[in-house]
């Protein structure tokens, strides 16, 4: 078997395993949470050969292809970290993410939450 065909088969296996860990039962307009391993922030973690990637980023790549710019990140319209529904994902940069966070009142100290333990010293 040639190397290119083997790589494509391996990729197809990784993609199939990924979608098997995404709960799409709520319907196409609802959140699709990643049910596999998650990081401390609640984002799913996908193992890709020798590399790990957050599940929403992988969902974007599988659905839309590679990110056109390395500085772009995958943003959630739904603000649900484990969600992998491509319809809930968009591309933006860090500044876009910070503007979205502030507009939705999700930032640290917006409601007295997420304060670092040394902030009150």
C-alpha positions in Angstrom: 0.0 0.0 0.0 1.4 3.4 -0.9 2.1 5.9 1.9 -0.5 8.5 0.7 -3.3 5.9 0.8 -2.2 4.8 4.2 -2.2 8.4 5.5 -5.7 9.0 4.1 -7.0 5.8 5.7 -5.4 6.9 9.1 -7.0 10.4 8.8 -10.4 8.8 8.0 -10.1 6.6 11.1 -9.2 9.6 13.3 -12.2 11.6 11.9 -14.6 8.7 12.4 -13.4 8.2 16.0 -13.7 12.0 16.6 -17.4 12.1 15.4 -18.2 9.0 17.4 -17.3 11.0 20.6 -19.5 13.9 19.7 -23.1 13.8 20.9 -25.2 15.0 18.0 -28.5 13.7 19.4 -30.0 17.1 20.3 -30.4 18.0 16.6 -28.6 20.1 14.1 -29.3 23.5 15.7 -28.2 22.5 19.2 -24.8 22.1 20.8 -22.9 18.9 20.0 -20.7 18.3 23.1 -17.5 16.3 22.8 -17.9 13.4 25.2 -14.2 12.3 25.2 -11.4 13.7 27.3 -11.6 17.4 28.2 -9.1 19.9 29.5 -9.5 22.0 32.7 -11.4 24.6 30.7 -14.0 22.1 29.5 -12.8 21.9 25.9 -12.6 18.5 24.3 -9.1 17.2 23.6 -8.4 15.2 20.4 -5.2 13.2 20.0 -3.9 13.3 16.4 -1.0 10.9 16.1 1.7 12.8 18.2 -0.3 16.0 18.6 -3.2 17.2 20.7 -5.8 19.7 19.6 -9.0 21.1 21.1 -12.1 19.4 19.7 -13.8 22.5 18.4 -10.7 23.4 16.3 -10.6 19.8 15.0 -14.3 20.0 14.1 -13.7 23.2 12.2 -10.8 21.7 10.3 -12.7 18.5 9.4 -15.7 20.5 8.2 -14.0 23.5 6.5 -10.4 22.6 5.9 -7.3 24.1 7.4 -7.4 27.5 9.0 -6.3 30.0 6.4 -4.1 31.9 8.9 -2.1 30.6 11.8 -3.2 33.5 14.0 -6.9 32.6 13.7 -8.7 30.8 16.5 -12.0 28.9 16.5 -14.7 30.9 18.4 -18.0 29.6 19.8 -21.2 31.5 19.1 -22.8 29.3 21.8 -20.1 29.9 24.4 -20.2 26.2 25.3 -16.6 24.9 25.4 -17.3 21.2 24.6 -19.5 22.1 21.6 -18.3 20.9 18.2 -21.3 21.8 16.1 -19.8 23.5 13.0 -22.7 25.8 12.8 -21.8 27.2 16.2 -18.1 27.8 15.3 -16.5 30.7 13.6 -13.0 32.0 13.0 -11.5 35.1 14.6 -8.5 36.4 16.3 -7.7 36.9 20.0 -9.1 40.5 19.9 -12.4 39.2 18.4 -12.6 36.7 21.2 -12.0 39.3 23.9 -14.6 41.6 22.4 -17.1 38.8 22.3 -16.3 37.9 25.9 -16.8 41.5 27.1 -20.0 41.9 25.1 -21.5 38.8 26.7 -20.2 39.6 30.2 -18.1 36.5 30.4 -14.8 38.0 31.4 -13.0 37.6 34.7 -14.4 39.9 37.4 -17.4 40.8 35.3 -19.6 39.4 38.0 -17.0 38.9 40.8 -16.2 35.4 39.6 -12.9 34.0 38.3 -10.9 36.1 40.6 -7.4 34.9 41.2 -6.9 33.8 44.8 -4.3 36.5 45.4 -6.5 39.4 44.2 -8.0 40.0 47.6 -4.6 40.2 49.5 
